[in-house]
Amino acid sequence: MSDRVKYILDENKIPTHWYNIEADLKIKTPAPIDPATGAPMEIAKLESIFSKGAMEQETSHERYIEIPKPVREIMRQWRPSPLYRARRLEKVLDTPARIYYKYEGVSPSGSHKTNSAIAQAFECKREGVKKVTTETGAGQWGSALSQASSIFGLECRVYMVRCSFDQKPYRKAMMELFGATTIASPSMETEVGREVLAKDPDCRGSLGIAISEAVEDALKHGAKYCLGSVLNHVLLHQTVIGQEAIAQMEMAEDYPDIVIGACGGGSNFAGIAFPFIGEMLRGGRKVDILGVEPAACPTLTKGKYAYDFGDVAKTTPLMKMYTLGSSFIPPAVHAGGLRYHGMAPQISNIAKQGIMRARTVQQLDVFRDAVVFARAEGITPAPESSHAISAAMDEARECKKTGKSKSILFNLSGHGHLDMTAYLEYFAGKLKNYEYPEPEIAMALSGLPVL
Ligand SMILES: Cc1ncc(COP(=O)(O)O)c(C=O)c1O
């Protein structure tokens, strides 16, 4: 094993295909259900909301799906992304563990989200679509789709969750820089938004509300809706991350014992983990796969595995997933991208089968570890990514206790250059932990649809 710090693949090593985990799952992910009929959702209905291309990918059971050449050409700007060995962090922690991180903050808008934004905008452009709408939590997805829309000349309207809109003004500026329109959600622009505001004029918003507004806008104005996470095709687009990581770990002459990703809707986690899970399901080495979520929004760890809506207004199909109830509004933690009530159906399926495990982390521990990481490695991590950092550091601390030298890989999904308000508040002692919001979750779960 060498003493290298970074593992860089050549541009011609960008994966040519996305990896579809569905092909390797013995128990297939349950199909979405049409709430109007109780039967599996007809694809034709979904195509009124999403691009046809996205829906083909959504329902495919092929193991490998070719990445369109124009998408690969654009991705050459930041892919393959680097894999780092966190040698200085290892020293600070005084651990025998080997810590690696794949860094997605090198994409133009600063996170893994660009991988799917380009793919989705490309399909819309190919089908003659002129306008797209979407939701965003922290603003990473919104800025990624805004940038992708500017490349393909699409009009883009982004509904940004109110609490993040207030916490991260520069994300709004960035979206506008790329020519998009950003609207704080809940807004007065849609029926859903007006209804929510009539009940609670100070509502801080949620991804579930923002999705409802973006879908309503798309349906009313002849646009297509693009989603930043949760659905199979979005998870698929992120698998370039794990495929590259497998090649880079080979360069390092190592293989991870643990693979870690933060879980919002699940696309970042799927991106790093699915290719490793695929190897395992096909008879490869057993890896401990760990999803990390905020204690304030404990979907995988405290949610119910049931059919539920993906949004507040109940406009989406019913998806079988771990859910906290579609009306649950999580506390306003700074990891806005992790404030989603449900978990991707594919991730929920593998969690239910015990192929992965999940844990929560508290906001103050996340920021404490993000600061240690930043001071050791010099990279300012996004609060969402810092959930994975904190869990990886816990594993490394455990190695110190046991004396075991495990190989730990996590996805550093984005930089936090536009999240500095959160860091300032942390240093000023203004951030707090949130206890498990049990009564709110119980209330939201009591409204689960009955099939
Ligand atoms: C930097 C970053 N990492 C991770 C996530 C969580 O992503 P996902 O919803 O794909 O799980 C987000 C979501 O916005 C994010 O912005």
The ligand as an SDF file (V2000), in Angstrom:
LIG
                    3D

 16 16  0  0  0  0  0  0  0  0999 V2000
  -24.7230   18.1230    0.0220 C   0  0  0  0  0  0  0  0  0  0  0  0
  -25.8520   17.1680    0.1480 C   0  0  0  0  0  0  0  0  0  0  0  0
  -25.5880   15.9110    0.5480 N   0  0  0  0  0  0  0  0  0  0  0  0
  -26.5620   14.9980    0.6980 C   0  0  0  0  0  0  0  0  0  0  0  0
  -27.8800   15.3310    0.4640 C   0  0  0  0  0  0  0  0  0  0  0  0
  -28.9200   14.2850    0.6310 C   0  0  0  0  0  0  0  0  0  0  0  0
  -29.1880   13.8200   -0.6340 O   0  0  0  0  0  0  0  0  0  0  0  0
  -30.2530   12.7650   -1.0120 P   0  0  0  0  0  0  0  0  0  0  0  0
  -31.5810   13.3960   -0.9610 O   0  0  0  0  0  0  0  0  0  0  0  0
  -29.8780   12.4410   -2.3400 O   0  0  0  0  0  0  0  0  0  0  0  0
  -30.1740   11.6790   -0.0180 O   0  0  0  0  0  0  0  0  0  0  0  0
  -28.2100   16.6150    0.0170 C   0  0  0  0  0  0  0  0  0  0  0  0
  -29.5900   16.9780   -0.2950 C   0  0  0  0  0  0  0  0  0  0  0  0
  -29.9180   18.0750   -0.6230 O   0  0  0  0  0  0  0  0  0  0  0  0
  -27.1590   17.5540   -0.1350 C   0  0  0  0  0  0  0  0  0  0  0  0
  -27.4180   18.8050   -0.5380 O   0  0  0  0  0  0  0  0  0  0  0  0
  1  2  1  0
  2  3  1  0
  2 15  2  0
  3  4  2  0
  4  5  1  0
  5  6  1  0
  5 12  2  0
  6  7  1  0
  7  8  1  0
  8  9  2  0
  8 10  1  0
  8 11  1  0
 12 13  1  0
 12 15  1  0
 13 14  2  0
 15 16  1  0
M  END
$$$$
